[in-house]
Amino acid sequence: MNLIKKIGFFYYQGFKQMTLGRRLWIIILIKLAILFLVLRIFFFPDFLKSRFRTEKERSDYVIERLTK
């Protein structure tokens, strides 16, 4: 447990003392969020909502596909 605390403290101190690195991490996180949002919207549309009107139809379709 002591080793885990030392590792955690090491990273905590490292991020605390960053100046330029903190800005770079923020830019990286913003870019990742935008990237995942774009991927979700354009490449992973909500397939079931567009094909079926009710929750019952959706669940029947999923059960049918899983049991085949």
The first five atom37 places (N, CA, C, CB, O) and aatype in JSON, in Angstrom:
{
  "aatype": [12, 2, 10, 9, 11, 11, 9, 7, 13, 13, 18, 18, 5, 7, 13, 11, 5, 12, 16, 10, 7, 1, 1, 10, 17, 9, 9, 9, 10, 9, 11, 10, 0, 9, 10, 13, 10, 19, 10, 1, 9, 13, 13, 13, 14, 3, 13, 10, 11, 15, 1, 13, 1, 16, 6, 11, 6, 1, 15, 3, 18, 19, 9, 6, 1, 10, 16, 11],
  "atom_mask": [
    [1, 1, 1, 1, 1],
    [1, 1, 1, 1, 1],
    [1, 1, 1, 1, 1],
    [1, 1, 1, 1, 1],
    [1, 1, 1, 1, 1],
    [1, 1, 1, 1, 1],
    [1, 1, 1, 1, 1],
    [1, 1, 1, 0, 1],
    [1, 1, 1, 1, 1],
    [1, 1, 1, 1, 1],
    [1, 1, 1, 1, 1],
    [1, 1, 1, 1, 1],
    [1, 1, 1, 1, 1],
    [1, 1, 1, 0, 1],
    [1, 1, 1, 1, 1],
    [1, 1, 1, 1, 1],
    [1, 1, 1, 1, 1],
    [1, 1, 1, 1, 1],
    [1, 1, 1, 1, 1],
    [1, 1, 1, 1, 1],
    [1, 1, 1, 0, 1],
    [1, 1, 1, 1, 1],
    [1, 1, 1, 1, 1],
    [1, 1, 1, 1, 1],
    [1, 1, 1, 1, 1],
    [1, 1, 1, 1, 1],
    [1, 1, 1, 1, 1],
    [1, 1, 1, 1, 1],
    [1, 1, 1, 1, 1],
    [1, 1, 1, 1, 1],
    [1, 1, 1, 1, 1],
    [1, 1, 1, 1, 1],
    [1, 1, 1, 1, 1],
    [1, 1, 1, 1, 1],
    [1, 1, 1, 1, 1],
    [1, 1, 1, 1, 1],
    [1, 1, 1, 1, 1],
    [1, 1, 1, 1, 1],
    [1, 1, 1, 1, 1],
    [1, 1, 1, 1, 1],
    [1, 1, 1, 1, 1],
    [1, 1, 1, 1, 1],
    [1, 1, 1, 1, 1],
    [1, 1, 1, 1, 1],
    [1, 1, 1, 1, 1],
    [1, 1, 1, 1, 1],
    [1, 1, 1, 1, 1],
    [1, 1, 1, 1, 1],
    [1, 1, 1, 1, 1],
    [1, 1, 1, 1, 1],
    [1, 1, 1, 1, 1],
    [1, 1, 1, 1, 1],
    [1, 1, 1, 1, 1],
    [1, 1, 1, 1, 1],
    [1, 1, 1, 1, 1],
    [1, 1, 1, 1, 1],
    [1, 1, 1, 1, 1],
    [1, 1, 1, 1, 1],
    [1, 1, 1, 1, 1],
    [1, 1, 1, 1, 1],
    [1, 1, 1, 1, 1],
    [1, 1, 1, 1, 1],
    [1, 1, 1, 1, 1],
    [1, 1, 1, 1, 1],
    [1, 1, 1, 1, 1],
    [1, 1, 1, 1, 1],
    [1, 1, 1, 1, 1],
    [1, 1, 1, 1, 1]
  ],
  "atom_positions": [
    [[0.82, -1.19, 0.0], [0.0, 0.0, 0.0], [0.86, 1.25, 0.0], [-0.93, 0.0, 1.2], [0.49, 2.27, -0.59]],
    [[1.99, 1.18, 0.65], [2.89, 2.32, 0.73], [3.43, 2.67, -0.66], [4.05, 2.02, 1.7], [3.61, 3.85, -0.97]],
    [[3.68, 1.67, -1.48], [4.19, 1.91, -2.83], [3.14, 2.63, -3.68], [4.59, 0.58, -3.5], [3.47, 3.52, -4.46]],
    [[1.89, 2.25, -3.52], [0.81, 2.9, -4.27], [0.69, 4.37, -3.86], [-0.55, 2.16, -4.04], [0.48, 5.24, -4.71]],
    [[0.82, 4.65, -2.58], [0.77, 6.03, -2.1], [1.92, 6.85, -2.66], [0.8, 6.08, -0.57], [1.73, 8.01, -3.04]],
    [[3.11, 6.25, -2.71], [4.28, 6.95, -3.25], [4.09, 7.26, -4.73], [5.54, 6.11, -3.04], [4.43, 8.35, -5.19]],
    [[3.56, 6.31, -5.48], [3.33, 6.52, -6.91], [2.27, 7.6, -7.11], [2.89, 5.2, -7.59], [2.44, 8.48, -7.96]],
    [[1.2, 7.54, -6.35], [0.16, 8.56, -6.44], [0.68, 9.95, -6.1], [0.0, 0.0, 0.0], [0.35, 10.93, -6.78]],
    [[1.48, 10.05, -5.05], [2.06, 11.33, -4.65], [3.0, 11.85, -5.72], [2.8, 11.2, -3.32], [3.04, 13.05, -5.99]],
    [[3.77, 10.96, -6.34], [4.69, 11.32, -7.42], [3.92, 11.99, -8.57], [5.46, 10.07, -7.93], [4.31, 13.05, -9.05]],
    [[2.84, 11.36, -9.01], [2.05, 11.93, -10.1], [1.34, 13.21, -9.66], [1.02, 10.91, -10.59], [1.26, 14.17, -10.44]],
    [[0.85, 13.25, -8.45], [0.19, 14.44, -7.93], [1.14, 15.63, -7.95], [-0.33, 14.2, -6.51], [0.77, 16.71, -8.43]],
    [[2.33, 15.45, -7.45], [3.32, 16.52, -7.42], [3.73, 16.93, -8.84], [4.55, 16.08, -6.62], [3.91, 18.11, -9.12]],
    [[3.86, 15.95, -9.71], [4.25, 16.25, -11.09], [3.21, 17.1, -11.79], [0.0, 0.0, 0.0], [3.56, 18.07, -12.46]],
    [[1.94, 16.74, -11.66], [0.88, 17.52, -12.31], [0.69, 18.89, -11.64], [-0.44, 16.74, -12.3], [0.32, 19.86, -12.29]],
    [[0.95, 18.95, -10.35], [0.79, 20.19, -9.61], [1.83, 21.24, -10.05], [0.91, 19.93, -8.1], [1.53, 22.43, -10.08]],
    [[3.03, 20.79, -10.4], [4.1, 21.71, -10.75], [4.15, 22.04, -12.24], [5.41, 21.15, -10.32], [4.97, 22.86, -12.65]],
    [[3.3, 21.43, -13.03], [3.29, 21.69, -14.47], [2.74, 23.08, -14.78], [2.47, 20.63, -15.2], [1.81, 23.55, -14.11]],
    [[3.3, 23.73, -15.78], [2.73, 24.98, -16.26], [2.28, 24.8, -17.71], [3.75, 26.16, -16.13], [1.09, 24.86, -18.0]],
    [[3.19, 24.59, -18.59], [2.86, 24.37, -20.0], [2.17, 23.03, -20.2], [4.13, 24.44, -20.87], [1.24, 22.92, -21.0]],
    [[2.6, 22.04, -19.47], [2.03, 20.71, -19.6], [0.55, 20.66, -19.27], [0.0, 0.0, 0.0], [-0.2, 19.9, -19.87]],
    [[0.13, 21.47, -18.31], [-1.28, 21.5, -17.92], [-2.14, 21.99, -19.08], [-1.48, 22.41, -16.68], [-3.21, 21.43, -19.35]],
    [[-1.68, 23.03, -19.77], [-2.4, 23.52, -20.94], [-2.45, 22.47, -22.03], [-1.76, 24.79, -21.48], [-3.48, 22.3, -22.69]],
    [[-1.37, 21.78, -22.23], [-1.33, 20.74, -23.26], [-2.28, 19.6, -22.92], [0.1, 20.2, -23.42], [-2.96, 19.09, -23.82]],
    [[-2.35, 19.2, -21.66], [-3.3, 18.16, -21.25], [-4.74, 18.6, -21.47], [-3.08, 17.79, -19.78], [-5.59, 17.8, -21.88]],
    [[-5.03, 19.87, -21.19], [-6.38, 20.38, -21.41], [-6.72, 20.34, -22.89], [-6.52, 21.82, -20.87], [-7.83, 19.95, -23.26]],
    [[-5.79, 20.74, -23.74], [-6.01, 20.7, -25.19], [-6.23, 19.25, -25.66], [-4.81, 21.33, -25.95], [-7.11, 18.99, -26.47]],
    [[-5.43, 18.33, -25.14], [-5.58, 16.92, -25.51], [-6.95, 16.4, -25.1], [-4.47, 16.07, -24.85], [-7.6, 15.72, -25.89]],
    [[-7.39, 16.7, -23.89], [-8.7, 16.23, -23.42], [-9.85, 16.83, -24.22], [-8.87, 16.56, -21.94], [-10.84, 16.14, -24.5]],
    [[-9.73, 18.1, -24.58], [-10.77, 18.73, -25.41], [-10.82, 18.06, -26.79], [-10.51, 20.25, -25.56], [-11.91, 17.79, -27.31]],
    [[-9.65, 17.81, -27.38], [-9.62, 17.17, -28.69], [-10.2, 15.75, -28.62], [-8.19, 17.12, -29.22], [-10.91, 15.34, -29.54]],
    [[-9.91, 15.01, -27.57], [-10.47, 13.67, -27.43], [-11.99, 13.71, -27.27], [-9.84, 12.96, -26.23], [-12.69, 12.88, -27.85]],
    [[-12.49, 14.65, -26.49], [-13.94, 14.78, -26.31], [-14.61, 15.09, -27.64], [-14.26, 15.86, -25.28], [-15.63, 14.48, -27.98]],
    [[-14.06, 16.02, -28.39], [-14.62, 16.36, -29.7], [-14.55, 15.16, -30.64], [-13.89, 17.55, -30.32], [-15.52, 14.87, -31.35]],
    [[-13.44, 14.47, -30.64], [-13.27, 13.31, -31.5], [-14.31, 12.24, -31.19], [-11.86, 12.74, -31.35], [-14.94, 11.71, -32.11]],
    [[-14.51, 11.92, -29.93], [-15.48, 10.89, -29.57], [-16.91, 11.33, -29.84], [-15.32, 10.53, -28.11], [-17.75, 10.51, -30.23]],
    [[-17.21, 12.61, -29.65], [-18.55, 13.1, -29.97], [-18.84, 12.99, -31.46], [-18.71, 14.55, -29.51], [-19.93, 12.58, -31.86]],
    [[-17.86, 13.36, -32.28], [-18.04, 13.27, -33.73], [-18.18, 11.81, -34.16], [-16.85, 13.92, -34.47], [-19.03, 11.49, -34.99]],
    [[-17.36, 10.93, -33.61], [-17.47, 9.51, -33.95], [-18.83, 8.96, -33.56], [-16.36, 8.71, -33.26], [-19.44, 8.2, -34.31]],
    [[-19.3, 9.33, -32.4], [-20.61, 8.82, -31.94], [-21.74, 9.31, -32.83], [-20.87, 9.23, -30.48], [-22.63, 8.54, -33.18]],
    [[-21.72, 10.56, -33.18], [-22.81, 11.12, -33.97], [-22.83, 10.57, -35.39], [-22.71, 12.64, -34.01], [-23.89, 10.19, -35.88]],
    [[-21.68, 10.52, -36.06], [-21.65, 10.16, -37.47], [-21.46, 8.68, -37.74], [-20.58, 10.91, -38.14], [-21.98, 8.17, -38.74]],
    [[-20.73, 7.98, -36.9], [-20.41, 6.59, -37.19], [-21.19, 5.58, -36.36], [-18.97, 6.37, -36.99], [-21.22, 4.4, -36.72]],
    [[-21.81, 6.0, -35.28], [-22.58, 5.09, -34.44], [-23.96, 5.65, -34.18], [-21.86, 4.83, -33.12], [-24.29, 6.0, -33.05]],
    [[-24.79, 5.75, -35.22], [-26.14, 6.29, -35.01], [-26.99, 5.33, -34.18], [-26.84, 6.57, -36.37], [-26.66, 4.16, -34.05]],
    [[-28.07, 5.85, -33.64], [-28.97, 5.03, -32.83], [-29.83, 4.19, -33.77], [-29.85, 5.91, -31.89], [-30.9, 4.62, -34.21]],
    [[-29.36, 3.01, -34.05], [-29.96, 2.11, -35.03], [-31.37, 1.69, -34.64], [-29.09, 0.87, -35.21], [-32.26, 1.65, -35.49]],
    [[-31.58, 1.37, -33.39], [-32.88, 0.85, -32.96], [-33.98, 1.91, -32.95], [-32.77, 0.24, -31.58], [-35.12, 1.63, -33.32]],
    [[-33.64, 3.12, -32.55], [-34.67, 4.16, -32.5], [-35.16, 4.54, -33.89], [-34.14, 5.4, -31.79], [-36.32, 4.91, -34.07]],
    [[-34.28, 4.47, -34.87], [-34.69, 4.85, -36.22], [-35.53, 3.77, -36.9], [-33.47, 5.16, -37.07], [-36.3, 4.09, -37.8]],
    [[-35.4, 2.51, -36.48], [-36.13, 1.42, -37.13], [-37.43, 1.03, -36.42], [-35.25, 0.22, -37.22], [-38.38, 0.6, -37.06]],
    [[-37.46, 1.17, -35.1], [-38.6, 0.69, -34.33], [-39.21, 1.83, -33.52], [-38.19, -0.46, -33.41], [-38.49, 2.69, -33.01]],
    [[-40.54, 1.82, -33.42], [-41.23, 2.91, -32.72], [-41.3, 2.68, -31.22], [-42.62, 3.08, -33.27], [-41.07, 3.6, -30.44]],
    [[-41.62, 1.47, -30.82], [-41.86, 1.22, -29.39], [-40.7, 0.44, -28.76], [-43.17, 0.45, -29.19], [-39.9, -0.19, -29.45]],
    [[-40.66, 0.51, -27.45], [-39.64, -0.23, -26.69], [-39.83, -1.74, -26.85], [-39.69, 0.16, -25.21], [-38.86, -2.48, -26.89]],
    [[-41.05, -2.17, -26.94], [-41.36, -3.61, -27.11], [-40.8, -4.13, -28.43], [-42.9, -3.84, -27.06], [-40.21, -5.21, -28.47]],
    [[-40.97, -3.37, -29.52], [-40.42, -3.79, -30.82], [-38.9, -3.87, -30.76], [-40.85, -2.81, -31.94], [-38.29, -4.8, -31.29]],
    [[-38.3, -2.89, -30.11], [-36.83, -2.89, -29.98], [-36.34, -4.1, -29.18], [-36.35, -1.59, -29.3], [-35.39, -4.77, -29.58]],
    [[-37.0, -4.37, -28.07], [-36.56, -5.49, -27.23], [-36.79, -6.82, -27.94], [-37.3, -5.47, -25.88], [-35.96, -7.73, -27.83]],
    [[-37.89, -6.95, -28.65], [-38.12, -8.19, -29.42], [-37.05, -8.4, -30.48], [-39.5, -8.16, -30.07], [-36.58, -9.52, -30.67]],
    [[-36.68, -7.33, -31.16], [-35.63, -7.42, -32.18], [-34.3, -7.86, -31.57], [-35.46, -6.07, -32.9], [-33.62, -8.74, -32.1]],
    [[-33.94, -7.24, -30.46], [-32.66, -7.57, -29.81], [-32.67, -9.01, -29.32], [-32.38, -6.62, -28.64], [-31.68, -9.72, -29.51]],
    [[-33.74, -9.45, -28.71], [-33.82, -10.84, -28.23], [-33.73, -11.81, -29.39], [-35.14, -11.06, -27.44], [-33.07, -12.84, -29.31]],
    [[-34.41, -11.47, -30.48], [-34.37, -12.34, -31.66], [-32.95, -12.44, -32.22], [-35.33, -11.81, -32.75], [-32.49, -13.52, -32.57]],
    [[-32.26, -11.32, -32.29], [-30.89, -11.33, -32.84], [-29.92, -12.04, -31.92], [-30.42, -9.9, -33.07], [-28.98, -12.69, -32.39]],
    [[-30.11, -11.93, -30.61], [-29.2, -12.59, -29.67], [-29.4, -14.09, -29.61], [-29.39, -12.0, -28.31], [-28.45, -14.83, -29.35]],
    [[-30.61, -14.55, -29.85], [-30.88, -15.98, -29.71], [-30.68, -16.77, -31.01], [-32.28, -16.18, -29.22], [-30.73, -18.0, -31.0]],
    [[-30.46, -16.09, -32.1], [-30.23, -16.8, -33.37], [-28.84, -17.37, -33.41], [-30.44, -15.88, -34.56], [-28.47, -18.0, -34.4]]
  ]
}
